[in-house]
Amino acid sequence: MPSRDKLICLCFGMKLTVEETQQLLKAAGFAPLYPKNRRDSIIIYALNNGDEIMSVDITLDKAGLKLLGSSK
């Protein structure tokens, strides 16, 4: 069973929309992305703009938030 972050990474790789990502997270039993959560809002923004994971991780790092795929 992949983690929530691993599923989100897969969504970026498959170029899924935010709606498709939300459906996948729910189907896997994870909480959907929540726009009022700062980290989730950055991920939502990146999905909407077709950003790559590296770009998302840079933004998350600058905000002092946990990177995608990071074990911390």
N, C-alpha and C positions, 0 to 999 in steps of 0.2 A: 504494500500500500504506500504510494508516494505521499510525501508531505504536501501541505497546502502550497508552499513556495515552489516545490517541484512541479506541481500542476500548473501554477501560474507561469513558470518558465516554459512549459510545454505549450501553453496558450500563445505566448509570444512567438515561439518557433513555428506554430501552425498558423500564425497571423489571424487568430480569432478576434472577434469583436468583444466588446465589454459584455454584451448580452450573452454571447456564447460562452464566455469565460465564467460568468455568473452561473449559468446552467451546469457547466462542468463541475464547478466547485460544489454546488448543491447536490448534484448526483453522486459525488464522491463523499458526501457527508460533512463537508467543511462549510464554514461561514462564508457567505458571499462577500465580495469587496464592499466596504462601507465607506462612502464618500466623506464622512465626518472624521474618519481615522486618517491622520496625516499620511502615513505610509501607504494605505490603500488608495488615497486620493492621488498620490504620485503615480501609482501603478495604473489607475484608471486613466489618468491623463495620457500616460505613455501608450496604453492600448489604443486609445482614441486617435492618437497621432501616428501610429505605426512605428513607434520607436523600437530600437533593438534593446536586448537585455543589458548590454554594456552601458548604454546611455542611461537606463533606469538605475543601474547600480551606482553610477557616478552621481546622479541626482540624490539617491537615497544616502549615499556616503556624505555628500555636502550637507544634507539635512541632519546628519548624525543618527540615521535610522539603520536598522538591520538590512543588509543586502539580500537580494534574492539568492537562494542557494547557500547562504552563509549559515554555519552551524552556531553562531553566536547569538 
